[in-house]
């Protein structure tokens, strides 16, 4: 089981079959630094789509030989997204990464009905956070689905379970995070949480306990559960935090990174392949870890 960011990186390096990542609009120094690190460590080869001249210039400035990468010219963000997606569809790459283009431009190519990578599943974001001295948590969905209803929350949760299962988790606990542990008919997130926790047949294939509604304290602190006398299978020991809205997820995630020094790695799942979306504010280590996560889960999520 790969339950730390370091173990994910190590497992991606150790894979006998190396992956290739298609990067849309790859003419960005930060992105190419991460792709360069991934190539040097044996995690993934780069299939770089975008302004070929700029890509080559940046690679040289990073001490790389452009001939070690596949570089494909694209004259616009739209074309870069289409060509990167086409490379995945053709089998030239195993997963996808966002470069210097808008997320909407990339996702438009991904969900194209005829030439994209869509499936019948909901597309959602799964972010792994590892605070020093604490267990790694999967936080979802802090990036794609803004205000999901109950059916979407169930799909979001299942997507996260798929990621952890791909990482070797044989059992897992998922907390439906709300403002409190009391079901309030006027607070839809608490009603949804109760419904999700009752879907035991759906979670059985993942050997996953789903509990809630709970506050963040009852999701991750056994001590808090004791104080509040809250009991449920997995309570206080969550592996997955399902948040009610993307704002809650974004806030919790940023707090873990900025205030608690969490390592992180994230991918978008629900398409035919994982999609690496990194923030420009993410560290080089975070970008590399996200590529490693994509390489490790490609073909499984």
C-alpha positions as CSV (number, residue, x, y, z in Angstrom):
1,X,0.0,0.0,0.0
2,X,1.3,3.4,-1.0
3,X,0.1,5.7,1.8
4,X,2.7,8.4,1.8
5,X,3.8,10.8,-0.9
6,X,7.3,9.4,-0.7
7,X,6.1,5.9,-1.3
8,X,4.1,7.1,-4.4
9,X,7.2,8.6,-5.8
10,X,9.3,5.5,-5.1
11,X,6.7,3.2,-6.6
12,X,6.5,5.4,-9.8
13,X,10.2,5.3,-10.1
14,X,10.3,1.5,-9.6
15,X,7.7,0.7,-12.3
16,X,9.3,-1.5,-14.9
17,X,7.1,-0.1,-17.6
18,X,7.7,3.6,-17.9
19,X,4.8,6.0,-18.6
20,X,4.6,8.9,-21.0
21,X,2.8,12.1,-20.1
22,X,1.2,14.3,-22.7
23,X,1.5,18.0,-21.7
24,X,-0.9,20.5,-23.3
25,X,0.7,23.9,-23.8
26,X,4.0,22.7,-22.4
27,X,5.9,26.0,-23.0
28,X,6.1,26.9,-19.3
29,X,9.2,26.8,-17.2
30,X,7.6,25.5,-14.0
31,X,5.8,22.7,-15.8
32,X,8.9,21.7,-17.8
33,X,10.9,21.6,-14.6
34,X,8.5,19.0,-13.2
35,X,8.5,17.0,-16.4
36,X,12.3,17.2,-16.5
37,X,12.5,15.9,-13.0
38,X,10.1,13.1,-13.8
39,X,12.2,12.0,-16.8
40,X,15.5,12.2,-14.8
41,X,14.0,10.0,-12.0
42,X,12.5,7.5,-14.5
43,X,8.9,8.3,-13.6
44,X,7.7,9.4,-17.0
45,X,8.8,10.5,-20.5
46,X,7.5,13.8,-21.9
47,X,5.3,14.3,-24.9
48,X,5.3,18.1,-25.1
49,X,2.7,19.9,-27.2
50,X,2.8,23.7,-27.7
51,X,5.2,26.4,-29.0
52,X,8.0,24.1,-30.0
53,X,10.6,26.9,-30.2
54,X,9.8,28.0,-26.6
55,X,9.7,24.5,-25.3
56,X,13.2,23.8,-26.7
57,X,14.6,27.0,-25.3
58,X,13.3,26.3,-21.9
59,X,14.6,22.7,-21.9
60,X,18.0,23.9,-22.9
61,X,18.0,26.5,-20.1
62,X,17.1,23.6,-17.7
63,X,20.2,21.6,-18.9
64,X,18.0,19.2,-20.9
65,X,18.5,17.9,-24.4
66,X,15.3,18.5,-26.4
67,X,15.9,15.4,-28.3
68,X,15.1,13.4,-25.2
69,X,11.5,14.5,-25.5
70,X,8.8,14.3,-28.1
71,X,7.9,17.9,-29.1
72,X,4.9,18.7,-31.2
73,X,4.1,22.1,-32.5
74,X,0.7,23.7,-31.7
75,X,-0.3,27.2,-32.8
76,X,-3.0,27.8,-30.1
77,X,-4.2,26.6,-26.8
78,X,-7.1,24.9,-28.4
79,X,-4.9,23.0,-30.8
80,X,-2.4,22.1,-28.0
81,X,-5.3,20.6,-26.0
82,X,-6.6,18.7,-28.9
83,X,-3.2,17.3,-29.9
84,X,-2.3,16.3,-26.4
85,X,-5.7,14.5,-26.0
86,X,-5.2,12.9,-29.4
87,X,-1.8,11.6,-28.3
88,X,-3.4,9.8,-25.4
89,X,-6.2,8.4,-27.6
90,X,-3.5,7.1,-30.0
91,X,-1.6,5.4,-27.3
92,X,1.4,7.7,-27.6
93,X,0.9,8.8,-24.0
94,X,-0.6,7.2,-20.9
95,X,-1.9,10.3,-19.1
96,X,-2.4,14.0,-19.5
97,X,-1.1,17.2,-17.9
98,X,-2.2,20.8,-18.0
99,X,0.5,23.3,-19.1
100,X,0.2,27.0,-19.8
101,X,-3.5,27.1,-20.8
102,X,-6.8,27.6,-19.1
103,X,-8.4,24.6,-17.4
104,X,-11.5,25.1,-19.5
105,X,-9.6,24.9,-22.7
106,X,-8.1,21.6,-21.7
107,X,-11.3,20.1,-20.3
108,X,-13.2,21.1,-23.4
109,X,-10.9,18.8,-25.4
110,X,-11.1,16.1,-22.8
111,X,-14.9,15.9,-22.8
112,X,-15.4,16.2,-26.5
113,X,-17.9,13.5,-27.5
114,X,-16.1,12.3,-30.6
115,X,-12.4,13.0,-30.0
116,X,-12.1,13.3,-26.3
117,X,-11.4,11.1,-23.3
118,X,-14.8,11.1,-21.6
119,X,-16.5,8.1,-20.0
120,X,-19.9,7.7,-18.4
121,X,-18.4,8.7,-15.0
122,X,-18.4,12.1,-13.4
123,X,-15.0,13.9,-13.7
124,X,-13.7,15.0,-10.3
125,X,-10.5,16.1,-8.5
126,X,-8.7,14.1,-5.9
127,X,-5.9,15.7,-3.9
128,X,-3.7,13.8,-1.5
129,X,-2.3,15.7,1.5
130,X,0.3,14.5,4.0
131,X,0.8,16.6,7.0
132,X,4.1,15.7,8.8
133,X,3.5,13.1,11.5
134,X,-0.1,12.5,10.3
135,X,-1.6,9.9,7.9
136,X,-2.1,10.9,4.3
137,X,-5.6,12.1,3.4
138,X,-7.5,12.2,0.1
139,X,-9.5,15.4,-0.2
140,X,-12.3,15.6,-2.7
141,X,-13.6,17.6,-4.5
142,X,-11.8,20.9,-4.1
143,X,-11.3,21.7,-7.7
144,X,-13.9,20.5,-10.3
145,X,-17.4,20.2,-9.0
146,X,-18.5,23.4,-7.2
147,X,-21.8,22.5,-5.5
148,X,-22.5,18.8,-6.1
149,X,-25.8,17.2,-5.4
150,X,-26.2,13.8,-3.7
151,X,-25.8,11.7,-6.9
152,X,-22.6,13.6,-7.8
153,X,-21.2,13.3,-4.3
154,X,-21.6,9.6,-4.5
155,X,-19.7,9.6,-7.8
156,X,-17.0,11.9,-6.4
157,X,-16.6,9.6,-3.4
158,X,-16.3,6.5,-5.6
159,X,-13.7,8.2,-7.7
160,X,-11.6,8.9,-4.6
161,X,-12.0,5.3,-3.5
162,X,-10.8,4.1,-7.0
163,X,-7.6,6.2,-6.5
164,X,-6.9,4.7,-3.1
165,X,-7.6,1.2,-4.3
166,X,-5.2,1.8,-7.2
167,X,-2.6,2.7,-4.5
168,X,-3.1,-0.6,-2.8
169,X,-5.6,0.2,0.0
170,X,-7.5,-2.9,0.9
171,X,-9.8,-1.1,3.3
172,X,-10.5,2.6,3.8
173,X,-12.6,5.1,5.8
174,X,-14.4,8.1,4.3
175,X,-15.8,11.0,6.2
176,X,-18.6,13.2,4.9
177,X,-17.4,16.5,6.3
178,X,-20.1,19.0,7.3
179,X,-20.3,21.8,10.0
180,X,-21.6,19.4,12.6
181,X,-22.5,15.8,13.3
182,X,-26.2,16.4,13.7
183,X,-28.6,15.9,10.7
184,X,-30.4,19.2,10.0
185,X,-33.1,19.2,7.3
186,X,-32.3,22.8,6.6
187,X,-28.6,22.0,5.9
188,X,-28.5,19.8,2.8
189,X,-25.0,18.7,3.3
190,X,-25.9,16.9,6.5
191,X,-28.9,15.2,4.8
192,X,-26.7,14.1,1.9
193,X,-24.0,12.8,4.4
194,X,-26.6,10.6,6.1
195,X,-27.7,9.2,2.7
196,X,-24.2,8.5,1.6
197,X,-23.3,6.7,4.8
198,X,-26.3,4.4,4.2
199,X,-25.2,3.3,0.7
200,X,-23.2,0.3,2.1
201,X,-23.7,-1.9,-0.9
202,X,-22.1,0.7,-3.1
203,X,-19.0,1.0,-0.9
204,X,-18.6,-2.7,-0.3
205,X,-16.4,-3.3,-3.4
206,X,-13.8,-0.9,-1.9
207,X,-14.2,-2.3,1.7
208,X,-15.0,1.3,2.6
209,X,-16.7,2.6,5.7
210,X,-18.5,5.9,5.0
211,X,-19.6,7.9,8.0
212,X,-21.2,11.3,8.5
213,X,-22.3,14.0,8.9
214,X,-19.2,14.9,10.9
215,X,-17.1,18.0,11.5
216,X,-13.5,17.9,10.5
217,X,-12.5,17.0,14.1
218,X,-14.6,13.9,14.2
219,X,-13.3,12.9,10.8
220,X,-9.6,12.8,11.7
221,X,-9.3,12.8,15.5
222,X,-10.0,9.7,17.6
223,X,-9.6,11.9,20.7
224,X,-12.3,14.2,19.5
225,X,-14.6,11.3,18.9
226,X,-14.0,10.1,22.5
227,X,-14.8,13.6,23.9
228,X,-18.0,13.9,21.9
229,X,-18.9,10.3,22.3
230,X,-19.2,9.9,18.6
231,X,-19.0,6.3,17.4
232,X,-19.1,5.0,13.8
233,X,-16.9,2.6,11.9
234,X,-13.8,4.5,10.8
235,X,-14.6,7.7,12.8
236,X,-11.5,9.7,13.7
237,X,-9.5,7.7,11.2
238,X,-10.6,9.0,7.8
239,X,-8.6,8.2,4.7
240,X,-10.9,10.3,2.5
241,X,-12.5,13.6,3.2
242,X,-15.6,14.3,1.1
243,X,-16.4,18.0,1.3
244,X,-19.8,19.5,0.6
245,X,-18.5,22.2,-1.8
246,X,-15.4,23.0,-3.6
247,X,-14.9,26.1,-1.4
248,X,-14.6,23.9,1.7
249,X,-12.2,21.6,-0.1
250,X,-10.1,24.4,-1.4
251,X,-9.9,26.0,2.0
252,X,-9.0,22.8,3.9
253,X,-6.4,21.9,1.3
254,X,-4.7,25.4,1.3
255,X,-4.7,25.4,5.1
256,X,-3.0,22.0,5.2
257,X,-0.3,23.2,2.7
258,X,0.3,26.7,4.0
259,X,-0.1,26.3,7.8
260,X,0.7,22.6,8.3
261,X,3.4,22.1,5.7
262,X,1.6,19.2,4.0
263,X,3.1,17.5,1.0
264,X,0.5,17.0,-1.7
265,X,-0.2,15.4,-5.0
266,X,-3.4,15.6,-7.1
267,X,-5.1,14.3,-10.2
268,X,-8.4,14.6,-12.0
269,X,-10.2,11.3,-12.5
270,X,-13.3,10.1,-14.2
271,X,-11.8,10.4,-17.8
272,X,-10.1,7.6,-19.6
273,X,-6.8,8.6,-18.1
274,X,-5.7,10.6,-15.1
275,X,-5.2,14.3,-15.7
276,X,-2.5,16.3,-13.8
277,X,-3.6,19.8,-13.0
278,X,-1.0,21.7,-10.9
279,X,-1.2,25.2,-9.5
280,X,1.5,27.7,-10.4
281,X,1.9,28.2,-6.7
282,X,2.6,24.5,-6.1
283,X,6.2,23.5,-5.3
284,X,8.3,21.6,-7.7
285,X,8.1,18.6,-5.4
286,X,4.3,18.8,-5.5
287,X,4.2,19.0,-9.3
288,X,6.5,16.0,-9.4
289,X,4.4,14.0,-6.9
290,X,1.3,14.7,-9.0
291,X,3.0,13.4,-12.1
292,X,4.1,10.3,-10.1
293,X,0.5,9.8,-8.9
294,X,-0.8,10.0,-12.5
295,X,1.9,7.6,-13.7
296,X,1.1,5.1,-10.9
297,X,-2.7,5.2,-11.4
298,X,-2.9,5.4,-15.2
299,X,-5.0,2.5,-16.5
300,X,-6.5,1.9,-13.0
301,X,-8.7,4.9,-12.3
